[in-house]
Amino acid sequence: MKVIADLCVVPIGVGVSVSKYVTACGKVLKEAGLKTKLHAYGTNIEGDWDVVFPAIRRCHEVVHEMGAPRITTTLKFGTRIDKTQTMDDKVTSVQNS
C-alpha cells in the first residue's frame, strides 16, 4: 500500500539548532529510496507503507545515536486505494482549484 506522510522529528536536549539531525534523517529516507520534500516544519514522504515506517524508525535510531536523549515526533499520513496520487498531484490539484 502506498502512503504519503508528513514527518517532523524534534530531538530534545541537543540545543537550539536541529538542522544536523534533520539532515541525518533526510539521508535515512533517501537511502530507503523514498521520495521526500523538505518544508519549513517537517518532511513529506511518499512511498510504500512497508518502506516508509521502518525508515521513520531508523530516523529515530540515527538521531539517538547522534546523542539526542529524547525525541518527539509528529506524524500525519494518509492512504487511498481509489486511485494513484503523488505528493505533486495533491499540490497541483489545490493549485488548479
C-alpha positions in Angstrom: 0.0 0.0 0.0 1.3 3.5 -0.9 1.4 6.2 1.8 2.1 9.9 1.9 3.4 11.0 5.2 4.3 14.3 6.9 7.1 13.8 9.4 8.5 16.2 12.0 11.3 14.7 14.2 12.4 17.0 17.0 15.4 16.0 19.1 15.2 17.2 22.7 18.2 18.1 24.8 20.6 18.9 21.9 20.4 22.7 21.9 18.6 25.1 19.8 19.7 24.1 16.3 18.5 20.8 15.0 19.5 21.1 11.3 22.2 18.3 11.5 19.6 15.9 12.9 17.1 16.8 10.2 19.8 16.3 7.6 20.7 12.9 9.0 17.0 11.8 9.0 16.7 13.0 5.4 19.7 10.8 4.4 18.0 7.8 6.0 14.8 8.5 4.0 16.8 8.9 0.8 18.8 5.7 1.4 15.5 3.9 1.8 14.6 5.0 -1.7 11.8 7.2 -0.6 10.7 10.4 -2.4 10.8 13.3 0.1 10.1 17.0 0.1 11.5 19.1 2.9 9.4 22.0 4.1 9.7 24.6 6.9 8.3 22.3 9.7 9.0 18.8 8.5 9.4 16.5 5.6 6.8 15.0 3.3 7.5 11.3 2.4 6.0 9.3 -0.4 6.4 5.5 -0.8 5.3 2.0 0.1 4.0 1.6 3.7 6.5 -1.2 4.4 9.4 1.0 3.5 8.2 4.3 5.0 7.6 3.2 8.5 10.8 1.2 9.0 12.6 4.3 7.7 10.9 6.5 10.2 12.0 4.1 13.0 15.6 4.3 11.6 15.4 8.1 11.7 14.8 7.8 15.5 17.6 5.3 15.9 20.1 7.5 14.0 19.1 10.7 15.9 19.5 8.8 19.2 22.9 7.5 18.0 23.9 11.2 17.4 23.4 11.9 21.0 19.8 13.1 21.4 18.5 11.7 24.7 14.8 12.3 23.7 12.9 12.8 20.5 9.3 13.9 20.0 7.8 13.2 16.6 4.7 14.4 14.8 3.5 12.1 12.1 0.5 12.6 9.8 -0.2 10.1 7.0 -2.8 9.1 4.5 -3.5 6.3 2.1 -6.0 5.9 -0.7 -7.0 2.9 -2.8 -9.4 4.5 -5.3 -6.6 6.0 -7.4 -2.9 6.6 -7.5 -1.9 10.0 -6.2 1.5 11.5 -5.6 2.6 14.4 -3.4 2.9 16.5 -6.5 -0.6 15.5 -7.7 -2.1 16.7 -4.4 -0.4 20.1 -4.7 -1.3 20.5 -8.3 -4.9 19.7 -7.5 -5.1 22.5 -5.0 -3.2 25.0 -7.2 -5.7 24.3 -10.1 -8.8 24.8 -7.9 
